Amino acid sequence: MIFKMARYTVRRDKLEEVKHAIEEFVEEIKENEPATFYETYQEAAGPSFVHLMCFENEEAEAAHRNAPHTNTFVDQLSSSCENPPVFTDLSLLGSSEL
């Protein structure tokens, strides 16, 4: 299993647009990547977001990264960010879900 986290901050004037794009993106993942675990959170303090994802293997991660819905989301996000997304590899220590 491959675990990743992405964090970024968007411009306040783009907040609602980005939230809508996230909703569409997550729906596409549900439809096209049923084995992918994907959750998105908005930080309570403002226009910052955290995405948590888990892929079965490197092939699943590559398929996600190259999927049309991922490219569409990245394009939508790129013009809205104050700071570009930062990706972090994670190691699972425990989970009630996985």
C-alpha positions in Angstrom: 0.0 0.0 0.0 1.1 3.5 -0.8 0.0 6.4 1.5 0.3 10.0 0.5 -0.8 13.4 1.8 -1.1 16.6 -0.2 -1.4 20.1 1.4 -2.0 23.4 -0.2 -3.6 26.9 0.3 -5.8 28.6 -2.2 -6.6 32.3 -2.7 -9.7 33.3 -0.7 -11.5 34.5 -3.8 -11.2 31.0 -5.3 -12.3 29.1 -2.2 -15.8 28.1 -3.4 -14.6 27.3 -6.9 -11.9 25.0 -5.4 -14.4 23.3 -3.1 -16.7 22.6 -6.0 -13.7 21.2 -8.0 -12.8 18.9 -5.1 -16.3 17.5 -4.9 -16.2 16.7 -8.7 -12.8 15.2 -8.4 -13.7 12.9 -5.5 -16.8 11.7 -7.4 -14.6 10.9 -10.4 -12.3 8.9 -8.1 -15.2 7.0 -6.6 -16.5 6.1 -10.1 -13.1 5.4 -11.8 -10.8 4.2 -9.0 -13.0 2.1 -6.6 -9.9 0.6 -4.8 -8.4 4.1 -4.1 -8.9 5.5 -0.6 -9.2 9.3 -0.9 -10.3 11.9 1.7 -10.1 15.6 1.6 -10.3 18.0 4.5 -10.5 21.8 4.7 -8.5 23.2 7.6 -10.8 25.1 10.0 -8.5 28.2 10.0 -9.0 29.1 6.4 -8.5 28.2 2.7 -6.1 25.4 3.2 -6.7 21.8 2.3 -5.3 18.3 3.1 -5.9 15.3 0.9 -5.2 11.8 2.2 -4.8 9.0 -0.3 -4.0 5.3 -0.4 -3.2 3.3 -3.4 -2.9 -0.5 -3.7 0.4 -0.3 -5.5 2.7 1.8 -7.8 0.5 0.9 -10.8 -2.6 2.2 -9.1 -0.8 5.4 -8.1 0.5 6.0 -11.6 -3.0 5.4 -13.0 -4.4 8.0 -10.6 -1.7 10.5 -11.4 -2.3 10.1 -15.2 -6.1 9.9 -15.1 -8.0 12.5 -17.1 -9.9 13.5 -13.9 -6.7 14.1 -12.1 -5.3 16.3 -14.9 -8.5 18.3 -15.0 -8.4 18.9 -11.2 -4.7 19.9 -11.3 -5.4 22.4 -14.1 -8.3 23.8 -12.1 -6.2 24.0 -8.9 -3.1 25.5 -10.4 -4.5 28.9 -11.1 -6.2 29.1 -7.6 -3.3 28.2 -5.3 -1.4 30.7 -3.1 1.1 27.9 -2.5 1.4 24.9 -4.7 0.5 21.4 -3.3 3.2 19.7 -1.3 3.1 15.9 -1.3 4.3 13.8 1.5 4.8 10.1 1.6 3.3 8.5 4.7 3.8 5.2 6.6 0.7 3.7 8.2 1.1 3.0 11.9 -2.5 2.1 12.6 -6.0 2.5 11.3 -9.6 1.6 12.3 -10.5 1.5 8.6 -7.7 -0.2 6.6 
